[in-house]
């Protein structure tokens, strides 16, 4: 198979992994690098197998059942529990959309000057119009090409002087501190990389991809297609999570080498990180970093709003999916548009986006462990997965990922009460 043919097979896993590095994620990684230098680089290789297991299980649920996570939860758990999870997901995603769109507006303001709030409004409206009016076969490749913007952060790292010996040592030899700030940052890192909205998006997007491929059917109905479909989905997920991990690693590395090394440790937003880079690393590094914020936002916002729309529609058993025209899935597109536009309008209020993002992180932190546990358990049940129940190493790592998120959430909540 040619390289182009191989790349063409990548889809839900690639987009999900890239969307994990949205502007709010970039802010988290920049803050970690600025505050702790190289000491948290080890989290990238540590979290990679956990990310892969979590997303691969979600992908398999979608491929096997032909339905998303919320629909399958509705068949496996009490309805009140599903509604609570989906409501919290919708709230957290809307706040996250607000933070991402605000960051995009501020990034464009840094690059060309002008009104950041007006730019944010423009970005929000553009994201909605693209998802409603651009046909799915064209929109999905657009999302895939947007993943290339992430390499701006790899380029940034190679434009500054990196002590690679120390960086590689810190990458593979963990340094763990019991300091409360370190534990909060560690929890934020895990919560950013293993987040509930990614679970819902990937499963539903796998279903979309399955429907769009001629002849492909849910594996419970067409078990003969399992080898090919699962192999493609597995490669896609490994590559997508690998890209996500690589980019987060280089953002932390860049912030450590530039900001932390020069005593700039108090970073709260992507705009602050970009501005702080300019006098230290030069104009080109600043431009790459700021432009990357816009590109990742254009990728991340549709995933955040889309995952909420999928979850709500699957819960209410409404028609859902980007492959449907607006007239055939009005509820889906109205939820998607509402989440995006509400998030956009939050940037025009007096609400502090940093505090809002903090509470979004709290909601995601509380949700991640139980939702992942529910998903892993569901994937092992014959009534859901038929002959394709998740077992072996994938099941074990799925439960390990759940346990790690339980510990991380407990540490986060413990430090929250201090």
C-alpha positions as CSV (number, residue, x, y, z in Angstrom):
1,X,0.0,0.0,0.0
2,X,1.3,3.5,-0.9
3,X,1.9,6.1,1.8
4,X,-1.1,8.1,0.5
5,X,-3.4,5.0,0.7
6,X,-2.2,4.3,4.2
7,X,-2.8,7.9,5.3
8,X,-6.3,7.8,3.7
9,X,-7.2,5.0,6.1
10,X,-6.5,7.2,9.1
11,X,-9.6,8.9,10.5
12,X,-11.3,8.9,13.9
13,X,-8.2,8.0,15.9
14,X,-6.1,10.6,14.1
15,X,-8.6,13.4,14.5
16,X,-9.4,12.4,18.2
17,X,-5.7,12.4,19.1
18,X,-5.1,15.7,17.4
19,X,-8.1,17.3,19.0
20,X,-6.7,16.3,22.4
21,X,-4.1,19.0,21.9
22,X,-6.7,21.8,21.7
23,X,-5.8,25.4,22.9
24,X,-6.8,24.6,26.5
25,X,-4.6,21.6,26.4
26,X,-1.8,23.6,25.0
27,X,-2.3,26.1,27.9
28,X,-2.0,23.1,30.4
29,X,1.1,21.7,28.8
30,X,2.7,25.2,28.5
31,X,2.0,25.8,32.2
32,X,3.5,22.4,33.2
33,X,6.7,23.1,31.2
34,X,7.0,26.6,32.5
35,X,6.5,25.7,36.1
36,X,8.3,22.3,36.3
37,X,10.8,22.3,33.5
38,X,11.7,18.8,32.3
39,X,10.4,17.0,35.5
40,X,7.1,16.0,33.9
41,X,8.3,14.8,30.5
42,X,8.0,11.2,31.7
43,X,4.2,11.5,31.7
44,X,4.2,11.4,27.9
45,X,5.5,7.8,27.5
46,X,3.7,6.8,30.7
47,X,0.3,8.0,29.5
48,X,0.6,6.7,25.9
49,X,-0.5,3.1,26.5
50,X,-3.3,4.3,28.8
51,X,-4.6,6.6,26.1
52,X,-4.4,3.9,23.4
53,X,-6.3,1.4,25.5
54,X,-9.1,3.9,26.5
55,X,-9.6,5.1,22.9
56,X,-9.2,1.7,21.3
57,X,-11.9,0.2,23.6
58,X,-14.2,3.1,22.6
59,X,-13.4,2.6,18.9
60,X,-14.3,-1.1,19.2
61,X,-17.6,-0.5,20.9
62,X,-18.5,1.8,17.9
63,X,-17.3,-0.7,15.3
64,X,-18.9,-3.7,16.9
65,X,-22.3,-2.3,17.8
66,X,-22.7,0.4,15.1
67,X,-23.7,2.8,17.9
68,X,-21.9,5.4,20.1
69,X,-21.0,5.3,23.7
70,X,-24.1,7.1,25.0
71,X,-26.5,4.8,23.2
72,X,-24.8,1.7,24.6
73,X,-24.7,3.2,28.1
74,X,-28.5,3.7,27.8
75,X,-28.8,-0.1,27.2
76,X,-26.5,-1.1,30.0
77,X,-27.0,1.4,32.8
78,X,-29.9,3.3,34.5
79,X,-31.2,6.2,32.4
80,X,-30.8,8.7,35.2
81,X,-27.0,7.8,35.4
82,X,-26.6,8.3,31.6
83,X,-28.5,11.6,31.7
84,X,-26.3,12.9,34.5
85,X,-23.1,11.9,32.7
86,X,-24.3,13.5,29.4
87,X,-25.4,16.7,31.1
88,X,-22.1,17.1,32.8
89,X,-20.3,16.4,29.5
90,X,-22.4,19.0,27.8
91,X,-21.6,21.6,30.5
92,X,-17.8,20.8,30.5
93,X,-17.6,20.8,26.7
94,X,-19.3,24.2,26.4
95,X,-17.0,25.8,28.8
96,X,-14.0,24.1,27.1
97,X,-15.3,25.5,23.7
98,X,-15.4,29.0,25.3
99,X,-11.8,28.7,26.4
100,X,-10.6,27.4,23.0
101,X,-12.4,30.0,21.0
102,X,-11.2,32.7,23.3
103,X,-7.7,31.5,22.9
104,X,-8.0,31.5,19.1
105,X,-9.3,35.1,19.2
106,X,-6.4,36.2,21.4
107,X,-3.9,34.4,19.2
108,X,-5.1,36.2,16.1
109,X,-5.0,39.5,18.0
110,X,-1.4,38.8,18.9
111,X,-0.5,38.1,15.3
112,X,-2.3,41.0,13.5
113,X,-3.7,43.2,16.3
114,X,-7.4,44.2,16.5
115,X,-10.3,43.1,18.6
116,X,-9.8,39.6,20.1
117,X,-13.5,39.2,21.1
118,X,-14.6,40.0,17.6
119,X,-12.2,37.4,16.2
120,X,-13.5,34.9,18.7
121,X,-17.0,35.5,17.5
122,X,-15.9,35.0,14.0
123,X,-14.2,31.7,14.8
124,X,-17.2,30.4,16.6
125,X,-19.6,31.2,13.7
126,X,-17.1,29.7,11.2
127,X,-16.9,26.4,13.1
128,X,-20.7,26.1,13.1
129,X,-21.1,26.9,9.5
130,X,-18.4,24.5,8.4
131,X,-20.0,21.6,10.3
132,X,-23.5,22.3,9.0
133,X,-22.8,23.2,5.4
134,X,-19.6,21.3,4.4
135,X,-20.6,17.7,3.4
136,X,-19.1,15.0,5.6
137,X,-16.9,13.4,2.9
138,X,-15.2,16.8,2.5
139,X,-15.3,17.8,6.2
140,X,-13.5,14.7,7.5
141,X,-10.4,15.2,5.2
142,X,-10.4,18.8,6.2
143,X,-10.1,17.8,9.9
144,X,-7.3,15.4,9.0
145,X,-5.3,18.0,7.2
146,X,-5.8,20.4,10.1
147,X,-3.7,17.9,12.2
148,X,-0.6,19.2,10.4
149,X,-0.9,22.5,12.3
150,X,0.2,20.6,15.4
151,X,3.7,20.2,14.0
152,X,4.2,23.9,14.6
153,X,5.0,22.8,18.2
154,X,7.6,20.3,17.1
155,X,9.2,23.0,14.9
156,X,9.2,25.3,17.9
157,X,11.3,22.9,20.0
158,X,13.9,22.5,17.2
159,X,14.3,26.3,16.9
160,X,15.7,26.7,20.5
161,X,18.7,25.2,22.2
162,X,17.5,22.0,23.9
163,X,19.9,20.0,26.2
164,X,18.8,16.7,24.7
165,X,20.7,14.6,27.1
166,X,18.9,15.9,30.2
167,X,15.6,15.9,28.3
168,X,15.8,12.3,27.3
169,X,16.9,11.3,30.8
170,X,13.9,13.0,32.3
171,X,11.7,11.4,29.7
172,X,12.5,7.9,30.8
173,X,13.5,8.3,34.5
174,X,10.4,9.6,36.3
175,X,10.8,12.4,38.9
176,X,7.8,12.4,41.2
177,X,7.2,15.0,43.9
178,X,4.5,15.0,46.6
179,X,4.3,18.7,46.5
180,X,0.6,19.7,46.1
181,X,1.3,21.9,43.0
182,X,3.1,19.0,41.4
183,X,0.2,16.6,42.1
184,X,-2.4,19.1,40.7
185,X,-0.3,19.6,37.6
186,X,0.1,15.8,37.2
187,X,-3.7,15.4,37.5
188,X,-4.3,18.2,35.0
189,X,-1.9,16.5,32.5
190,X,-3.7,13.1,32.8
191,X,-7.1,14.7,32.8
192,X,-6.2,16.6,29.6
193,X,-4.9,13.5,27.8
194,X,-7.6,11.1,28.9
195,X,-10.8,13.1,28.7
196,X,-14.5,12.0,28.5
197,X,-15.3,14.0,25.4
198,X,-12.7,12.0,23.4
199,X,-14.4,8.7,24.4
200,X,-17.8,9.8,23.0
201,X,-16.3,11.4,19.9
202,X,-14.2,8.5,18.7
203,X,-16.9,5.8,19.1
204,X,-19.4,7.9,17.3
205,X,-16.9,8.9,14.6
206,X,-16.0,5.3,14.1
207,X,-19.7,4.6,13.4
208,X,-19.8,7.5,10.9
209,X,-16.8,6.1,9.2
210,X,-18.3,2.6,9.1
211,X,-21.5,4.0,7.5
212,X,-19.6,6.0,5.0
213,X,-17.5,3.0,3.8
214,X,-19.3,1.0,1.1
215,X,-20.2,-2.4,2.3
216,X,-19.0,-1.9,5.9
217,X,-21.5,-3.0,8.6
218,X,-21.4,-3.3,12.4
219,X,-19.3,-6.3,13.3
220,X,-22.0,-8.0,15.4
221,X,-24.0,-8.2,12.1
222,X,-20.9,-8.8,9.8
223,X,-18.3,-10.7,11.8
224,X,-16.4,-11.6,8.6
225,X,-15.3,-8.0,8.3
226,X,-13.8,-7.9,11.8
227,X,-10.2,-8.6,10.9
228,X,-10.0,-5.7,8.4
229,X,-12.1,-3.2,10.3
230,X,-10.4,-3.8,13.7
231,X,-6.9,-3.7,12.1
232,X,-7.6,-0.4,10.4
233,X,-9.1,1.0,13.6
234,X,-6.2,-0.2,15.7
235,X,-3.6,1.4,13.5
236,X,-5.6,4.6,13.3
237,X,-5.8,4.8,17.1
238,X,-2.2,4.0,17.8
239,X,-1.1,6.7,15.3
240,X,-3.6,9.3,16.6
241,X,-2.7,8.8,20.2
242,X,1.0,8.8,19.3
243,X,0.6,12.2,17.5
244,X,-1.3,13.6,20.5
245,X,1.5,12.4,22.9
246,X,4.3,13.6,20.7
247,X,2.8,17.1,20.4
248,X,2.1,17.4,24.2
249,X,5.7,16.3,24.8
250,X,7.1,19.0,22.6
251,X,4.9,21.7,24.0
252,X,6.2,20.9,27.5
253,X,9.7,20.6,26.2
254,X,9.5,24.0,24.4
255,X,8.1,25.7,27.5
256,X,10.7,24.2,29.7
257,X,13.6,25.2,27.6
258,X,12.4,28.8,27.0
259,X,10.1,29.9,29.7
260,X,11.2,27.8,32.7
261,X,14.9,28.3,31.9
262,X,14.4,32.1,32.0
263,X,12.4,32.2,35.2
264,X,8.9,32.6,33.5
265,X,6.9,30.1,35.5
266,X,3.4,31.8,35.9
267,X,1.6,30.9,32.7
268,X,-2.2,30.5,32.6
269,X,-3.2,31.0,29.0
270,X,-1.9,30.1,25.5
271,X,-1.7,33.9,24.7
272,X,0.6,34.4,27.8
273,X,2.8,31.5,26.6
274,X,3.1,32.9,23.1
275,X,3.8,36.4,24.3
276,X,6.4,35.1,26.8
277,X,8.2,33.2,24.0
278,X,8.8,36.2,21.8
279,X,11.5,38.0,23.7
280,X,13.2,34.7,24.6
281,X,13.0,32.6,21.5
282,X,12.4,35.2,18.7
283,X,9.6,36.3,16.4
284,X,9.4,33.1,14.3
285,X,9.0,30.9,17.3
286,X,6.3,33.2,18.6
287,X,4.5,33.2,15.2
288,X,4.6,29.4,15.0
289,X,3.2,29.0,18.5
290,X,0.4,31.5,18.1
291,X,-0.6,30.2,14.6
292,X,-0.7,26.7,16.0
293,X,-3.3,27.8,18.6
294,X,-5.6,28.8,15.8
295,X,-5.1,25.6,13.8
296,X,-5.6,23.4,16.8
297,X,-8.7,25.3,17.9
298,X,-10.3,24.9,14.5
299,X,-9.8,21.1,15.0
300,X,-10.6,20.9,18.7
301,X,-13.8,23.0,18.8
302,X,-15.8,20.7,16.4
303,X,-14.7,17.7,18.3
304,X,-15.8,19.2,21.7
305,X,-19.2,20.4,20.3
306,X,-19.7,17.3,18.2
307,X,-19.0,14.8,21.0
308,X,-21.7,16.6,23.1
309,X,-24.2,16.6,20.3
310,X,-23.6,12.8,19.7
311,X,-24.0,12.1,23.4
312,X,-27.2,14.0,23.8
313,X,-28.8,12.7,20.6
314,X,-27.9,9.1,21.4
315,X,-29.4,9.5,24.8
316,X,-32.6,10.9,23.4
317,X,-32.4,8.4,20.4
318,X,-32.5,11.2,17.9
319,X,-30.9,11.0,14.5
320,X,-27.3,12.1,14.7
321,X,-24.2,12.4,12.6
322,X,-22.2,14.8,10.4
323,X,-23.0,12.6,7.4
324,X,-26.6,13.7,7.7
325,X,-27.9,16.9,6.1
326,X,-29.3,19.5,8.5
327,X,-32.8,18.7,7.4
328,X,-32.4,15.1,8.5
329,X,-30.7,15.7,11.8
330,X,-31.9,19.1,13.0
331,X,-31.6,18.2,16.7
332,X,-28.0,17.1,16.3
333,X,-26.9,20.2,14.5
334,X,-28.9,22.5,16.8
335,X,-27.1,21.0,19.9
336,X,-23.8,21.3,18.1
337,X,-24.5,24.9,17.1
338,X,-25.8,25.8,20.6
339,X,-22.8,24.4,22.4
340,X,-20.4,26.3,20.1
341,X,-22.3,29.6,20.1
342,X,-22.9,29.5,23.8
343,X,-19.2,28.9,24.3
344,X,-18.4,31.8,21.9
345,X,-20.7,34.2,23.7
346,X,-19.1,33.4,27.1
347,X,-16.1,35.3,25.8
348,X,-18.3,38.4,25.5
349,X,-19.3,38.3,29.2
350,X,-17.6,39.2,32.4
351,X,-17.0,35.5,33.3
352,X,-13.3,34.8,33.9
353,X,-12.4,32.2,31.2
354,X,-9.5,30.8,33.3
355,X,-11.8,30.2,36.3
356,X,-14.4,28.7,34.0
357,X,-11.8,26.4,32.4
358,X,-10.7,25.3,35.9
359,X,-14.2,24.2,36.8
360,X,-14.5,22.5,33.4
361,X,-11.3,20.6,34.4
362,X,-13.0,19.7,37.7
363,X,-16.0,18.3,35.9
364,X,-13.9,16.3,33.5
365,X,-11.8,15.0,36.3
366,X,-14.8,13.8,38.2
367,X,-16.3,12.3,35.1
368,X,-13.2,10.6,33.5
369,X,-12.7,7.8,36.0
370,X,-16.3,6.5,36.4
371,X,-17.1,7.0,32.7
372,X,-14.0,5.1,31.7
373,X,-14.8,2.4,34.2
374,X,-18.4,2.1,32.8
375,X,-17.0,1.9,29.2
376,X,-14.4,-0.8,30.1
377,X,-17.0,-2.9,31.9
378,X,-19.5,-2.5,29.1
379,X,-16.9,-3.6,26.5
380,X,-16.4,-6.9,28.4
381,X,-20.1,-7.8,28.3
382,X,-21.3,-10.4,25.8
383,X,-24.8,-8.7,25.5
384,X,-23.1,-5.5,24.2
385,X,-20.1,-6.9,22.2
386,X,-21.2,-10.4,21.3
387,X,-18.2,-12.5,20.3
388,X,-16.0,-9.3,20.2
389,X,-15.8,-8.7,23.9
390,X,-12.6,-6.9,25.0
391,X,-10.2,-9.2,26.8
392,X,-6.5,-9.9,27.4
393,X,-4.0,-7.1,27.5
394,X,-6.4,-4.5,26.2
395,X,-8.9,-5.2,29.0
396,X,-6.1,-5.2,31.6
397,X,-4.6,-1.9,30.5
398,X,-8.2,-0.4,30.3
399,X,-8.7,-1.2,33.9
400,X,-5.2,0.1,34.8
401,X,-6.1,3.4,33.0
402,X,-9.3,3.6,35.0
403,X,-7.4,3.0,38.3
404,X,-4.8,5.7,37.3
405,X,-7.7,8.2,36.7
406,X,-9.3,7.3,40.0
407,X,-6.0,8.0,41.8
408,X,-5.5,11.2,39.8
409,X,-9.1,12.4,40.5
410,X,-8.7,11.7,44.2
411,X,-5.5,13.6,44.3
412,X,-7.1,16.5,42.4
413,X,-10.1,16.7,44.7
414,X,-7.9,16.3,47.8
415,X,-5.8,19.3,46.8
416,X,-9.0,21.2,45.8
417,X,-10.3,21.2,49.4
418,X,-7.1,22.6,50.9
